[in-house]
Amino acid sequence: MYKQIEYTAKKYGMAVNPDTERIEVVLGKLKVTQGYCPCMPARNDATMCPCLFMRKHKACRCGLYVRDKDA
């Protein structure tokens, strides 16, 4: 799972949050929501992780991804 989120982070010019505890919490919530953003009430293509907001604005509301200082 970590390789997948690292790949996704790089794909969108982001980095994985270095806070491993935060990562575990968000990944647990993503399992419950079946891959949809746990911070958004809607379940649609725009809220599938990584959500449209993160892809568009480079800002992850859940804290799974952070801005990459090297991007």
Biopython code that builds the backbone (N, CA, C, O; Angstrom):
import numpy as np
from Bio.PDB.StructureBuilder import StructureBuilder

atoms = [
    (1, "MET", "N", (0.826, -1.203, 0.000)),
    (1, "MET", "CA", (0.000, 0.000, 0.000)),
    (1, "MET", "C", (0.863, 1.257, 0.000)),
    (1, "MET", "O", (0.513, 2.243, -0.649)),
    (2, "TYR", "N", (1.992, 1.236, 0.723)),
    (2, "TYR", "CA", (2.853, 2.414, 0.781)),
    (2, "TYR", "C", (3.433, 2.757, -0.585)),
    (2, "TYR", "O", (3.567, 3.932, -0.928)),
    (3, "LYS", "N", (3.779, 1.735, -1.364)),
    (3, "LYS", "CA", (4.329, 2.001, -2.703)),
    (3, "LYS", "C", (3.282, 2.697, -3.568)),
    (3, "LYS", "O", (3.612, 3.582, -4.357)),
    (4, "GLN", "N", (2.036, 2.301, -3.420)),
    (4, "GLN", "CA", (0.960, 2.912, -4.199)),
    (4, "GLN", "C", (0.779, 4.382, -3.818)),
    (4, "GLN", "O", (0.642, 5.228, -4.701)),
    (5, "ILE", "N", (0.775, 4.698, -2.536)),
    (5, "ILE", "CA", (0.580, 6.104, -2.162)),
    (5, "ILE", "C", (1.811, 6.939, -2.507)),
    (5, "ILE", "O", (1.685, 8.125, -2.809)),
    (6, "GLU", "N", (2.995, 6.336, -2.464)),
    (6, "GLU", "CA", (4.197, 7.058, -2.892)),
    (6, "GLU", "C", (4.137, 7.358, -4.386)),
    (6, "GLU", "O", (4.476, 8.460, -4.817)),
    (7, "TYR", "N", (3.706, 6.374, -5.172)),
    (7, "TYR", "CA", (3.566, 6.567, -6.616)),
    (7, "TYR", "C", (2.546, 7.676, -6.906)),
    (7, "TYR", "O", (2.795, 8.561, -7.725)),
    (8, "THR", "N", (1.409, 7.614, -6.232)),
    (8, "THR", "CA", (0.361, 8.612, -6.433)),
    (8, "THR", "C", (0.845, 9.996, -6.037)),
    (8, "THR", "O", (0.570, 10.974, -6.732)),
    (9, "ALA", "N", (1.554, 10.086, -4.940)),
    (9, "ALA", "CA", (2.080, 11.378, -4.491)),
    (9, "ALA", "C", (2.982, 11.983, -5.559)),
    (9, "ALA", "O", (2.833, 13.152, -5.915)),
    (10, "LYS", "N", (3.898, 11.204, -6.060)),
    (10, "LYS", "CA", (4.828, 11.698, -7.092)),
    (10, "LYS", "C", (4.089, 12.077, -8.364)),
    (10, "LYS", "O", (4.416, 13.078, -9.003)),
    (11, "LYS", "N", (3.103, 11.288, -8.730)),
    (11, "LYS", "CA", (2.332, 11.542, -9.947)),
    (11, "LYS", "C", (1.681, 12.930, -9.919)),
    (11, "LYS", "O", (1.571, 13.585, -10.955)),
    (12, "TYR", "N", (1.259, 13.369, -8.752)),
    (12, "TYR", "CA", (0.576, 14.651, -8.624)),
    (12, "TYR", "C", (1.453, 15.742, -8.010)),
    (12, "TYR", "O", (0.946, 16.780, -7.586)),
    (13, "GLY", "N", (2.761, 15.510, -7.959)),
    (13, "GLY", "CA", (3.672, 16.529, -7.444)),
    (13, "GLY", "C", (3.560, 16.746, -5.950)),
    (13, "GLY", "O", (3.806, 17.843, -5.448)),
    (14, "MET", "N", (3.189, 15.694, -5.248)),
    (14, "MET", "CA", (3.029, 15.756, -3.796)),
    (14, "MET", "C", (4.017, 14.790, -3.155)),
    (14, "MET", "O", (4.778, 14.112, -3.845)),
    (15, "ALA", "N", (3.995, 14.737, -1.844)),
    (15, "ALA", "CA", (4.797, 13.790, -1.081)),
    (15, "ALA", "C", (3.876, 13.126, -0.060)),
    (15, "ALA", "O", (2.836, 13.676, 0.303)),
    (16, "VAL", "N", (4.263, 11.955, 0.392)),
    (16, "VAL", "CA", (3.509, 11.277, 1.442)),
    (16, "VAL", "C", (3.843, 11.964, 2.762)),
    (16, "VAL", "O", (5.003, 12.277, 3.030)),
    (17, "ASN", "N", (2.850, 12.191, 3.559)),
    (17, "ASN", "CA", (3.035, 12.822, 4.861)),
    (17, "ASN", "C", (4.062, 12.014, 5.672)),
    (17, "ASN", "O", (3.921, 10.797, 5.791)),
    (18, "PRO", "N", (5.079, 12.662, 6.224)),
    (18, "PRO", "CA", (6.075, 11.922, 7.007)),
    (18, "PRO", "C", (5.545, 11.418, 8.354)),
    (18, "PRO", "O", (6.208, 10.623, 9.021)),
    (19, "ASP", "N", (4.377, 11.867, 8.748)),
    (19, "ASP", "CA", (3.762, 11.444, 10.007)),
    (19, "ASP", "C", (3.111, 10.071, 9.803)),
    (19, "ASP", "O", (1.977, 9.981, 9.333)),
    (20, "THR", "N", (3.835, 9.003, 10.160)),
    (20, "THR", "CA", (3.350, 7.643, 9.912)),
    (20, "THR", "C", (2.058, 7.336, 10.672)),
    (20, "THR", "O", (1.236, 6.549, 10.203)),
    (21, "GLU", "N", (1.879, 7.942, 11.820)),
    (21, "GLU", "CA", (0.639, 7.727, 12.577)),
    (21, "GLU", "C", (-0.551, 8.286, 11.791)),
    (21, "GLU", "O", (-1.612, 7.665, 11.734)),
    (22, "ARG", "N", (-0.369, 9.439, 11.198)),
    (22, "ARG", "CA", (-1.423, 10.055, 10.388)),
    (22, "ARG", "C", (-1.736, 9.180, 9.168)),
    (22, "ARG", "O", (-2.899, 8.995, 8.810)),
    (23, "ILE", "N", (-0.693, 8.649, 8.541)),
    (23, "ILE", "CA", (-0.876, 7.780, 7.382)),
    (23, "ILE", "C", (-1.728, 6.570, 7.763)),
    (23, "ILE", "O", (-2.667, 6.221, 7.047)),
    (24, "GLU", "N", (-1.406, 5.937, 8.874)),
    (24, "GLU", "CA", (-2.147, 4.756, 9.319)),
    (24, "GLU", "C", (-3.619, 5.088, 9.570)),
    (24, "GLU", "O", (-4.497, 4.307, 9.203)),
    (25, "VAL", "N", (-3.892, 6.232, 10.187)),
    (25, "VAL", "CA", (-5.273, 6.645, 10.452)),
    (25, "VAL", "C", (-6.032, 6.831, 9.143)),
    (25, "VAL", "O", (-7.138, 6.313, 8.984)),
    (26, "VAL", "N", (-5.442, 7.565, 8.213)),
    (26, "VAL", "CA", (-6.109, 7.827, 6.935)),
    (26, "VAL", "C", (-6.291, 6.532, 6.145)),
    (26, "VAL", "O", (-7.362, 6.310, 5.579)),
    (27, "LEU", "N", (-5.278, 5.680, 6.094)),
    (27, "LEU", "CA", (-5.414, 4.417, 5.369)),
    (27, "LEU", "C", (-6.525, 3.553, 5.970)),
    (27, "LEU", "O", (-7.257, 2.884, 5.241)),
    (28, "GLY", "N", (-6.648, 3.569, 7.290)),
    (28, "GLY", "CA", (-7.738, 2.836, 7.946)),
    (28, "GLY", "C", (-9.099, 3.374, 7.529)),
    (28, "GLY", "O", (-10.029, 2.609, 7.276)),
    (29, "LYS", "N", (-9.206, 4.697, 7.460)),
    (29, "LYS", "CA", (-10.469, 5.318, 7.042)),
    (29, "LYS", "C", (-10.754, 5.032, 5.571)),
    (29, "LYS", "O", (-11.909, 4.844, 5.189)),
    (30, "LEU", "N", (-9.711, 4.997, 4.744)),
    (30, "LEU", "CA", (-9.898, 4.694, 3.318)),
    (30, "LEU", "C", (-10.413, 3.275, 3.118)),
    (30, "LEU", "O", (-11.175, 3.020, 2.185)),
    (31, "LYS", "N", (-10.006, 2.348, 3.986)),
    (31, "LYS", "CA", (-10.530, 0.982, 3.905)),
    (31, "LYS", "C", (-12.030, 0.975, 4.191)),
    (31, "LYS", "O", (-12.802, 0.297, 3.514)),
    (32, "VAL", "N", (-12.426, 1.741, 5.204)),
    (32, "VAL", "CA", (-13.836, 1.809, 5.588)),
    (32, "VAL", "C", (-14.675, 2.435, 4.474)),
    (32, "VAL", "O", (-15.788, 1.984, 4.205)),
    (33, "THR", "N", (-14.140, 3.475, 3.826)),
    (33, "THR", "CA", (-14.880, 4.189, 2.773)),
    (33, "THR", "C", (-14.670, 3.584, 1.398)),
    (33, "THR", "O", (-15.145, 4.126, 0.400)),
    (34, "GLN", "N", (-13.967, 2.472, 1.337)),
    (34, "GLN", "CA", (-13.684, 1.751, 0.091)),
    (34, "GLN", "C", (-12.943, 2.628, -0.927)),
    (34, "GLN", "O", (-13.224, 2.580, -2.124)),
    (35, "GLY", "N", (-11.993, 3.426, -0.430)),
    (35, "GLY", "CA", (-11.138, 4.216, -1.305)),
    (35, "GLY", "C", (-11.602, 5.631, -1.564)),
    (35, "GLY", "O", (-10.913, 6.390, -2.246)),
    (36, "TYR", "N", (-12.749, 6.001, -1.037)),
    (36, "TYR", "CA", (-13.230, 7.369, -1.196)),
    (36, "TYR", "C", (-12.665, 8.240, -0.082)),
    (36, "TYR", "O", (-12.409, 7.764, 1.024)),
    (37, "CYS", "N", (-12.478, 9.506, -0.382)),
    (37, "CYS", "CA", (-11.917, 10.446, 0.592)),
    (37, "CYS", "C", (-12.741, 10.422, 1.878)),
    (37, "CYS", "O", (-13.942, 10.692, 1.848)),
    (38, "PRO", "N", (-12.111, 10.105, 2.999)),
    (38, "PRO", "CA", (-12.859, 10.055, 4.255)),
    (38, "PRO", "C", (-13.241, 11.439, 4.780)),
    (38, "PRO", "O", (-14.000, 11.542, 5.744)),
    (39, "CYS", "N", (-12.736, 12.483, 4.171)),
    (39, "CYS", "CA", (-13.038, 13.850, 4.603)),
    (39, "CYS", "C", (-14.215, 14.462, 3.846)),
    (39, "CYS", "O", (-14.659, 15.568, 4.156)),
    (40, "MET", "N", (-14.710, 13.732, 2.855)),
    (40, "MET", "CA", (-15.800, 14.237, 2.027)),
    (40, "MET", "C", (-17.026, 13.335, 2.192)),
    (40, "MET", "O", (-16.893, 12.111, 2.192)),
    (41, "PRO", "N", (-18.208, 13.918, 2.329)),
    (41, "PRO", "CA", (-19.403, 13.082, 2.522)),
    (41, "PRO", "C", (-19.865, 12.377, 1.252)),
    (41, "PRO", "O", (-20.459, 11.301, 1.333)),
    (42, "ALA", "N", (-19.606, 12.956, 0.081)),
    (42, "ALA", "CA", (-20.067, 12.366, -1.181)),
    (42, "ALA", "C", (-19.186, 11.189, -1.578)),
    (42, "ALA", "O", (-18.008, 11.134, -1.227)),
    (43, "ARG", "N", (-19.766, 10.263, -2.303)),
    (43, "ARG", "CA", (-19.031, 9.114, -2.833)),
    (43, "ARG", "C", (-19.213, 9.102, -4.340)),
    (43, "ARG", "O", (-20.194, 8.559, -4.848)),
    (44, "ASN", "N", (-18.260, 9.705, -5.062)),
    (44, "ASN", "CA", (-18.321, 9.769, -6.518)),
    (44, "ASN", "C", (-16.905, 9.867, -7.071)),
    (44, "ASN", "O", (-15.938, 9.822, -6.310)),
    (45, "ASP", "N", (-16.777, 9.999, -8.380)),
    (45, "ASP", "CA", (-15.451, 10.042, -9.004)),
    (45, "ASP", "C", (-14.580, 11.171, -8.456)),
    (45, "ASP", "O", (-13.362, 11.023, -8.357)),
    (46, "ALA", "N", (-15.190, 12.283, -8.104)),
    (46, "ALA", "CA", (-14.438, 13.433, -7.600)),
    (46, "ALA", "C", (-13.894, 13.206, -6.191)),
    (46, "ALA", "O", (-12.977, 13.907, -5.761)),
    (47, "THR", "N", (-14.449, 12.235, -5.471)),
    (47, "THR", "CA", (-13.993, 11.995, -4.106)),
    (47, "THR", "C", (-13.210, 10.693, -3.954)),
    (47, "THR", "O", (-12.868, 10.306, -2.837)),
    (48, "MET", "N", (-12.925, 10.016, -5.065)),
    (48, "MET", "CA", (-12.081, 8.823, -5.007)),
    (48, "MET", "C", (-10.650, 9.281, -4.733)),
    (48, "MET", "O", (-10.148, 10.183, -5.405)),
    (49, "CYS", "N", (-10.005, 8.679, -3.773)),
    (49, "CYS", "CA", (-8.648, 9.082, -3.385)),
    (49, "CYS", "C", (-7.648, 8.741, -4.478)),
    (49, "CYS", "O", (-7.630, 7.606, -4.953)),
    (50, "PRO", "N", (-6.822, 9.682, -4.887)),
    (50, "PRO", "CA", (-6.754, 11.062, -4.435)),
    (50, "PRO", "C", (-7.907, 11.869, -5.045)),
    (50, "PRO", "O", (-8.179, 11.784, -6.242)),
    (51, "CYS", "N", (-8.562, 12.635, -4.213)),
    (51, "CYS", "CA", (-9.759, 13.345, -4.644)),
    (51, "CYS", "C", (-9.430, 14.464, -5.641)),
    (51, "CYS", "O", (-8.282, 14.888, -5.769)),
    (52, "LEU", "N", (-10.445, 14.917, -6.322)),
    (52, "LEU", "CA", (-10.291, 15.963, -7.320)),
    (52, "LEU", "C", (-9.702, 17.235, -6.703)),
    (52, "LEU", "O", (-8.879, 17.907, -7.324)),
    (53, "PHE", "N", (-10.124, 17.557, -5.492)),
    (53, "PHE", "CA", (-9.594, 18.745, -4.810)),
    (53, "PHE", "C", (-8.077, 18.648, -4.665)),
    (53, "PHE", "O", (-7.364, 19.615, -4.932)),
    (54, "MET", "N", (-7.587, 17.493, -4.248)),
    (54, "MET", "CA", (-6.141, 17.312, -4.085)),
    (54, "MET", "C", (-5.439, 17.370, -5.426)),
    (54, "MET", "O", (-4.394, 18.008, -5.555)),
    (55, "ARG", "N", (-5.998, 16.715, -6.419)),
    (55, "ARG", "CA", (-5.366, 16.709, -7.738)),
    (55, "ARG", "C", (-5.319, 18.102, -8.347)),
    (55, "ARG", "O", (-4.350, 18.465, -9.013)),
    (56, "LYS", "N", (-6.347, 18.861, -8.121)),
    (56, "LYS", "CA", (-6.454, 20.192, -8.729)),
    (56, "LYS", "C", (-5.672, 21.262, -7.961)),
    (56, "LYS", "O", (-4.994, 22.094, -8.563)),
    (57, "HIS", "N", (-5.770, 21.234, -6.639)),
    (57, "HIS", "CA", (-5.196, 22.296, -5.808)),
    (57, "HIS", "C", (-3.924, 21.889, -5.067)),
    (57, "HIS", "O", (-3.319, 22.706, -4.372)),
    (58, "LYS", "N", (-3.519, 20.631, -5.215)),
    (58, "LYS", "CA", (-2.342, 20.120, -4.508)),
    (58, "LYS", "C", (-2.449, 20.365, -2.997)),
    (58, "LYS", "O", (-1.519, 20.846, -2.350)),
    (59, "ALA", "N", (-3.620, 20.014, -2.472)),
    (59, "ALA", "CA", (-3.886, 20.162, -1.044)),
    (59, "ALA", "C", (-4.763, 18.997, -0.599)),
    (59, "ALA", "O", (-5.915, 18.883, -1.020)),
    (60, "CYS", "N", (-4.222, 18.144, 0.242)),
    (60, "CYS", "CA", (-4.954, 16.978, 0.731)),
    (60, "CYS", "C", (-5.602, 17.323, 2.069)),
    (60, "CYS", "O", (-4.915, 17.615, 3.048)),
    (61, "ARG", "N", (-6.906, 17.286, 2.097)),
    (61, "ARG", "CA", (-7.653, 17.625, 3.315)),
    (61, "ARG", "C", (-7.457, 16.592, 4.420)),
    (61, "ARG", "O", (-7.562, 16.920, 5.602)),
    (62, "CYS", "N", (-7.178, 15.365, 4.049)),
    (62, "CYS", "CA", (-7.010, 14.286, 5.032)),
    (62, "CYS", "C", (-5.623, 14.271, 5.666)),
    (62, "CYS", "O", (-5.440, 13.755, 6.768)),
    (63, "GLY", "N", (-4.659, 14.836, 4.966)),
    (63, "GLY", "CA", (-3.304, 14.836, 5.483)),
    (63, "GLY", "C", (-2.479, 13.639, 5.044)),
    (63, "GLY", "O", (-1.374, 13.438, 5.548)),
    (64, "LEU", "N", (-2.992, 12.838, 4.113)),
    (64, "LEU", "CA", (-2.220, 11.709, 3.608)),
    (64, "LEU", "C", (-1.065, 12.213, 2.745)),
    (64, "LEU", "O", (0.045, 11.683, 2.797)),
    (65, "TYR", "N", (-1.346, 13.238, 1.958)),
    (65, "TYR", "CA", (-0.340, 13.836, 1.083)),
    (65, "TYR", "C", (-0.035, 15.261, 1.532)),
    (65, "TYR", "O", (-0.906, 15.971, 2.035)),
    (66, "VAL", "N", (1.202, 15.657, 1.342)),
    (66, "VAL", "CA", (1.635, 17.024, 1.633)),
    (66, "VAL", "C", (2.363, 17.562, 0.400)),
    (66, "VAL", "O", (2.768, 16.791, -0.470)),
    (67, "ARG", "N", (2.523, 18.843, 0.328)),
    (67, "ARG", "CA", (3.225, 19.426, -0.812)),
    (67, "ARG", "C", (4.681, 18.971, -0.799)),
    (67, "ARG", "O", (5.337, 18.945, 0.243)),
    (68, "ASP", "N", (5.162, 18.617, -1.976)),
    (68, "ASP", "CA", (6.546, 18.186, -2.131)),
    (68, "ASP", "C", (7.416, 19.404, -2.316)),
    (68, "ASP", "O", (7.222, 20.173, -3.258)),
    (69, "LYS", "N", (8.362, 19.586, -1.439)),
    (69, "LYS", "CA", (9.252, 20.759, -1.505)),
    (69, "LYS", "C", (10.109, 20.739, -2.765)),
    (69, "LYS", "O", (10.591, 21.784, -3.203)),
    (70, "ASP", "N", (10.302, 19.557, -3.352)),
    (70, "ASP", "CA", (11.137, 19.436, -4.544)),
    (70, "ASP", "C", (10.359, 19.559, -5.848)),
    (70, "ASP", "O", (10.954, 19.642, -6.923)),
    (71, "ALA", "N", (9.029, 19.572, -5.756)),
    (71, "ALA", "CA", (8.204, 19.609, -6.982)),
    (71, "ALA", "C", (8.123, 21.024, -7.542)),
    (71, "ALA", "O", (7.475, 21.247, -8.565)),
]
sb = StructureBuilder()
sb.init_structure("model")
sb.init_model(0)
sb.init_chain("A")
sb.init_seg("    ")
for serial, (resi, resn, name, xyz) in enumerate(atoms, 1):
    if name == "N":
        sb.init_residue(resn, " ", resi, " ")
    sb.init_atom(name, np.array(xyz, "f"), 0.0, 1.0, " ", f" {name:<3s}", serial, name[0])
structure = sb.get_structure()
